[in-house]
């Protein structure tokens, strides 16, 4: 959607658009508008609004925010009418790569990301170094959440022991068109912990062969006893929304980011980083949201510049209930509210030790990511032959992984 300026204001340029314009335009000026598509709801939406809205007010433009998880469908519909939104939150580097270099795609940005940590910085840049999107949010997925008093030791052996009986695991795989991604994160975390960042990056480049990759699937299946260790069993896992499994109660353990737990209070709960399975420290599985510009709206460009700034990032991570983390190195753990957020934020920093590796389904080409998530659902649903699933994913990878996707895969980890 284009900024709504009067004809006179457009002719006079941005400076005239920011003024009242009553004399120059006969008192008929209208306020400019910046349209933004985001996936967030509830307190996450409120956190973003509380960061963006004051900037819009002080710079004299109206902010129109649309919340939808189906950004691709929304973009397609808007492109068909010639009315693209100004800013869009893209949930993955794979989505950023999909919209780079197209006539109605992402506009190049003159925004420096020198203060941003890896791998987010490299994933926001094209191979030529051009920035097409800003990593406005980050997250940590390598976490095991548990009811206090349940988990006796932060080790893989302790997880295996508690999984041998009962239904300790919370698991929700339902997420609309992206259902299955929580299981994809399980496979990625296990592969990283057992085999390291080098094997992980080879997998992202298209190596879906049995061995380490197949072993990660089997280890996850065995841990949850192929659904028997999950509250409600496999069927409940397939039908339960990803952010309702732990919040609904009746289970004691869950894997994933804080924002995915659905917990409104941390009272009675705690977490441990994903434990190492091999003798090496386990890399940290991370993710991020990348916001890009789809129009020439100068107000939108200025808002994105602000959202990328350390000032805005510090304000964002301090919003109550926002579950926002930042990849900006200038944002330190002390900038977060006391509690879980502050502790988790330390895992984003290079000085924590092991490498940070981006979430697998977020790195892959969208078609391969969708196939991966569907394979997770098939695996949980009817225990189809793992060999057949991996062979199908290998074939899909060969058909859709082009040079752009392979370049993204090379930047998945900050060190390998």
N, C-alpha and C positions, 0 to 999 in steps of 0.2 A: 504494500500500500504506500502511495506516495504522500509526502508531507502536504497537509492541506493549507496552502498559502494562497492569498489572492494573487491575481495576475500582476498587479502592481508590485506586490512584495517580491514575487519571483524576479521581476525585472530589476529591482533594486538590490537583490541579493540577500544573503543571510543577515547582514547588519540591519537592513530595513525590516526583515521579518521578525527580528527580536524586539523591535520598538513597537510603540502603540500604533503608529501608522495612520493616525486620524487625519493629519494634514495632507500627507503625501497621497493617501488613497481614499480621501473623502470619507474617513471614519468607517470603512467597510472591511478592515482587516480581520482575519480569522487566526485563531491560535493554531500553530503547527502541531502535528501529531506524530508520535513514534509508535509503531505497532510492533509487539513482541510476542513470539510464540514460545511458551515454556511448558515443561511436563509436570511442574510441581503443583501440589494441592496442599490445603491445610496450612500447617505452620511453616512448611518449606516455601510455599507461595508467599506467605506473609513476610518471611525473612527477605525474599528477593524484593518484594514491593517496598519494604522499609528502607532498603538500600537505594533503589532506583527512583522512587517517587520524589524524595526531597531534591535530587539532582534535577529532575524534570521541572519541578516548580521553580527552582532558582535559575534555570536556563530558559524558562518561558515556553515550554512545550507541554502538550498533553500526552500522557502515557496510556496506551491501550494495550493491555496484556490479555492474551488468550491462553488458557491452560488446556492442553491436550497431549496425551501420550502418543498420538498418531501424527507426529510432525510430518512424516513423508507424505501421507495422504492429504494433509492440510496444504502442504506446499504444492502438490500436484493440482489440487482444486483451485488454489489461488493463481497458479501459473496459467491455468486454462482461461481464467477471466482477466488476465493481465493485471492483477492486483496483488502483487507479492507483498508479504509482510517485510518490515524493515530488518528486524533482528530475529534470528531463530536459534534456540538452544538445541544443538546437535548432541546426541547422547554418546557419541563415540568418534574416534579418529577415522574409522571406516566410513562413517557418514560424511565427515568432512572431506575425505578424499573423493567421495562420490559426487560432490557438488563443486569441486574445484575446476576452474578453467572452462566453465560453461557460460553461454551468453546470458542465461537467466539464473546463473548460479552465484556462488560466493564472490564478493568483491574483494580484491586485495586490500590489505590494511597496512597503514604505516604506523603500527604499534610495536614498540620494542618489547620483547619478552625476556630480556637479559637477566631479570631478577627471578625468573621462574626456574624451578628445579626440573631435572630430567626424571622420567621420560616425557613429561607433559610438554616441555618446550619443543623438543624435536617433533613430537606428534602433531603440534600445531603449525608446523612449517612444511612447505612443499620441498621436494629435493633441491630446488633452486634457492631455498632460503626465504621464499615469500611467505608471509603470514596471512592465512585465510580465516582463521578463527582463534579465539582467545579461550584458554582453559580457565573459565570463570569459577568452576568448582572442582574439587577433588574429593576422593573418598578412599577408604581402606576397606577391603573386602576380606582380608586374611584374619578373621576374628572368629573365635568360638565363644558364644554367649551361653551362660549357664546360671541356673538358680544357685544361690550361695549355699554351700555345704554339700553340693552334689558331686562336684568334680574334685577328686583327690589327686592333684598333680597335673601340670600342663605338658603332658607328653602324649605321643600317639598311642603308646601302650595303655595309658589311662583311658583314652577315648575308646579303644577296642574293648577294654574290660567292661566299661559301663554299658557298652552296646550289646553285650552278649545276652541280656535278658530284658524283658519288659519293653516299653515303648518310650525310651528317653528322648528321641529326636523329634524336634519340630521341623516340618518340611512343607512348604507351600510352593508349588511350581506354576500356579495360575497367574498369568500376567498379560491377558489379552493376546495380541498378535505376537508378543515376545515370550509367551509361556515356555518354561523350560530353563530360562537363564540361571535360576539359582542352582540347578544341577550342573550346568555348564561351569559355573564358578567353583563348585566342588571339584570337578575333574581338573580344572586348571590349577587350583591350589594344591591338590595332591601331587600332580605332575611336577610342579615347581619344587615342592618340599622333598620329593623323593629323588628327582633327577636333575634339578638345577635349571638355571636360566638359559644355558646353551641349548639343552634339549627342548626347552619350552619354545624358544625362538625358531628352532628347526620345525617344530610342530606347526607353529603359526604360518610358516612359509609353505606348508602343504604336506608335511610328512605325517599322514594319518595311518601309519602302519602299526600292526600289533607290536608288542614289546613294551617300551616305557609308556606309550600312550594308552595302549590296551590295558596295561597294568594299573594305570590310574583309574580307569573306569571300573575295573574289577575290585580295586581296593575300596572305592566308594560304595559299590554294590554290597560288598561283604560287610562294611562298617554298619550300614543301615539294614543289614540282613535282608536285602532286596525288598524293603518295605515293611518287614516284620518288626523292625525296631523303631518305626515311625508311628506317631500317634494317628490312629485311624487307618493305618496301612497305606499301601500304594495308591488305592483309589482316592483316599482323602488327600494325599499329597498332590495328586493331579488336579483336584478340584478346589483346593484351598489357595486363596490369594497369597502371594509371597509375603505380604506384610501383615498377615493375620495369623500365621501358624503359631508363633510364640505368644502373641498378644491374646489369643483365644484361650490359652492355658491348657493344662493337661499333659504338658511335656516339659522337659527340663534343659534341653540343649538345642542350640541352633547355630548355623554357620552363616556368616555374611556381615555386611556393613550395618552400622548402627541404624541408618535410615530404613533398612529393610526389616528390622525386627518388629516394627509397629508398636514398640513399647512407649507409653506416654510417661512412664516413670521408671527410673533405674533402681528404685528401692527393691532390695531383695535379689538383684541380679548383678552379675559381674562378667568379665570377659578375660580371655587370654589370647595372645597372638597365636596364629596357626602353628602347631608344633612341628619341629623338624622330623622327618621320617628317615632321612639318611644321616650321616655323621656331620654334614655341613649345615650351617644356619639356614633356616627356611627363608627364601625371598618373600617379599611382601606383595600380595596381589592388590593392585590399586585400580582406580577408574577415574573418570572425569567427565564434565560437561564442557562442551566447546561452543561458544556463541559466535555466530557469524553474521555478516551484513549482506543482504540480498538486494538492496536498492542504493540509490545515490543520495538518500536523505542525509543532509549534514548533521541534523540533530541526532539521528540514530548513530552516526559515526562518533559524535562527541560522547554520547552515552556509553558506547562500547569502550571508548578510550578510558572513561571514568571507571567502568566496571573492572577493567584490567589493572587499575592502579592499586598500589598497596593500601592507600587510604580506604577505598571501597572494600577491598578484600578483608581488611581488619574489621570493618564495620559489619560485614556479612557474617563472618565466623562467630561474632559475638551476639548474634540474634537468638533469643530464647527459642528452643525447639526447631531451629532451622536446619540442624544436622549438616551444616556446611563446613567443609574443610578447604584449605587453600594450598595450591602448589607454589605460591609466591614465597621465595625464601625470606622475604622481609617480614612475613607473618610468622611469628614464633608461637610456641605452645602457650606462653603466658598471655597471648592475645585472646585465647579461648576461655569460655566460662569454666570455672573449676569443676572437676569431675571427669566423666568418661571422655568428653570431647577433648579436653586438654591432654589427657594421657594418650588417646589415639593419635592426636596430631603429631606427637613425637615420632610415630612410625613413618610419617611422610618425609622425615628429614634424612639427608644422606649420612649423617653421623650415627644413625641407628645401626649400621653394619651392613646386613645383606641387601642385595639389589631390590629395587622396586620394579615390578613387571606389570604391564597393563593387562587388564582383563581380556581374556582370549576372544570371546564373542564380540567384544567392542573393537578389536583390531581387524578381524576378518572382514572380507567383503560382505555386504548385507545379505546376499543370497546364501553364502556359505554359513554365515552366522545363523540365519533362519533354519538351515538344514541341520546344523549342530543342535540347536534348541529342540527341534522336532525329534532328533535322534535320542535326546535325553528323555523325552516323553515316551517314546517307543520302548526304550530300555526299562523304564520304571513300570510301564503299563503291562507289557507282556513278555519281558525278558527275551526279546528277539535275539538271534545270534549276534553277539558283539562283533564277530568277524564280518558279518554282512553289513552291519551298521557302519563300521570303519571303512569298508570297501566303498560303500556308497558315498561317504563323506570325502574319501580320497578322489573319487571321480568328480564330485561337485567342485572340489578345490581346483582340480586341473582345468575345469571349464570356466571358472570365474576369477581366479587369482591372477590378475595382470601385474605389470611392472609397478603400478602405483600401490597395489595391496602388498606386494613383496617388499617395497621400500618401507611401508608402514610397519610391517612385521619386523624389519631389522632394527627399528627404533623402539620396540616394545619394552625393553628393559634398559635401565640406566647403566647397567654393567652386566656383562655375561662372562 
